[in-house]
Amino acid sequence: MFQLLVQKCNRQTRRHLNLPKDLLLIDSSTVTATNSRMSWAPYKKFSGGIKLHVAFSQGQSSPMKVVESIARRNDAPFGEVLADKDYLLVQDRAYGKIGRLDQ
């Protein structure tokens, strides 16, 4: 939606904003299994799980980075690992930190 709004701006405004052209979409997916299969990654009472944090480039239609963790781990530290200054980041608030928003 943001990208559509920027495209509606005239050329002078887009140059003044100096925004990166490509979006980097960051989100995670949790994969769970029974405790007998993932006893090393406890998640809930009877299941274990891992989380895949993915940075997906919209322009290239492919993942740029994938980082794995146990499912209980907070998403916030992985926002720093997956971020790239050459892209406009789109991510949910679990990855955000107030200091990073100021940047």
PEDA-V388830 format. One record per residue. N is the residue number from 1. RES is the residue in three letters. PHI is phi in radians with two decimals (NA if undefined). NEAR is the number of other ideal C-beta (glycine too) atoms within 12 Angstrom. D_CENTER is the distance of its C-alpha to the mean C-alpha in Angstrom with 1 decimal. Layout:
N/RES/PHI/NEAR/D_CENTER
N/RES/PHI/NEAR/D_CENTER
This chain:
1/MET/NA/9/17.0
2/PHE/-1.06/17/16.5
3/GLN/-1.10/21/17.1
4/LEU/-1.12/9/20.2
5/LEU/-1.13/12/21.5
6/VAL/-1.14/21/21.2
7/GLN/-1.13/15/23.1
8/LYS/-1.28/12/25.8
9/CYS/-1.23/16/26.5
10/ASN/-1.30/11/29.3
11/ARG/-1.03/11/29.0
12/GLN/-1.07/9/30.2
13/THR/-1.14/14/27.6
14/ARG/-1.09/17/24.7
15/ARG/-1.16/12/26.2
16/HIS/-1.14/11/26.6
17/LEU/-1.18/17/23.0
18/ASN/0.89/11/22.0
19/LEU/-1.53/21/18.5
20/PRO/-1.05/22/16.6
21/LYS/-1.49/19/17.3
22/ASP/-1.86/23/14.2
23/LEU/-1.63/27/10.9
24/LEU/-2.01/31/7.6
25/LEU/-1.63/31/5.4
26/ILE/-2.11/38/1.7
27/ASP/-2.79/26/3.8
28/SER/-2.24/33/6.7
29/SER/-2.27/20/10.4
30/THR/-1.79/25/13.4
31/VAL/-1.98/19/16.5
32/THR/-2.02/22/19.7
33/ALA/-2.68/20/23.3
34/THR/-1.15/16/26.6
35/ASN/-1.02/17/27.3
36/SER/-1.15/11/29.8
37/ARG/-1.59/17/27.2
38/MET/-2.29/23/24.5
39/SER/-1.15/15/26.7
40/TRP/-1.36/14/24.8
41/ALA/-2.31/24/21.6
42/PRO/-1.07/22/23.1
43/TYR/-2.22/25/21.0
44/LYS/-2.22/16/23.6
45/LYS/-0.97/10/27.3
46/PHE/-2.03/15/27.9
47/SER/-2.47/21/24.7
48/GLY/-2.02/24/22.4
49/GLY/-2.86/29/18.7
50/ILE/-2.15/26/15.9
51/LYS/-2.20/28/12.1
52/LEU/-1.83/25/10.1
53/HIS/-1.70/36/6.5
54/VAL/-2.13/26/5.8
55/ALA/-1.88/33/5.1
56/PHE/-1.94/28/7.7
57/SER/-1.48/25/10.3
58/GLN/-1.19/22/12.1
59/GLY/-1.15/17/15.3
60/GLN/-1.60/15/15.7
61/SER/0.91/11/14.6
62/SER/-2.67/15/13.3
63/PRO/-1.22/20/10.6
64/MET/-1.60/26/10.5
65/LYS/-2.52/23/9.5
66/VAL/-2.36/21/9.5
67/VAL/-2.18/27/10.2
68/GLU/-1.85/20/12.3
69/SER/-2.70/26/13.7
70/ILE/-1.29/23/16.2
71/ALA/-1.15/26/15.3
72/ARG/-1.29/18/16.8
73/ARG/-1.21/22/14.6
74/ASN/-1.21/17/12.7
75/ASP/-1.34/29/8.9
76/ALA/-0.92/24/9.7
77/PRO/-1.12/20/10.9
78/PHE/-1.40/29/8.0
79/GLY/-1.07/31/6.3
80/GLU/-1.17/23/9.5
81/VAL/-1.20/21/9.5
82/LEU/-1.52/33/6.6
83/ALA/-1.15/30/7.7
84/ASP/-2.48/22/10.6
85/LYS/-1.22/14/13.4
86/ASP/-1.48/16/14.5
87/TYR/-2.20/26/11.9
88/LEU/-1.56/24/11.3
89/LEU/-1.45/31/7.8
90/VAL/-2.21/25/6.9
91/GLN/-2.64/30/4.9
92/ASP/-1.42/16/7.2
93/ARG/-1.23/15/9.6
94/ALA/-1.11/19/9.2
95/TYR/-1.53/29/6.9
96/GLY/-1.44/23/9.6
97/LYS/-2.33/19/12.9
98/ILE/-1.02/9/16.0
99/GLY/-1.06/10/16.8
100/ARG/-1.26/19/13.7
101/LEU/-1.12/13/14.3
102/ASP/-1.15/7/17.8
103/GLN/-1.16/12/16.8
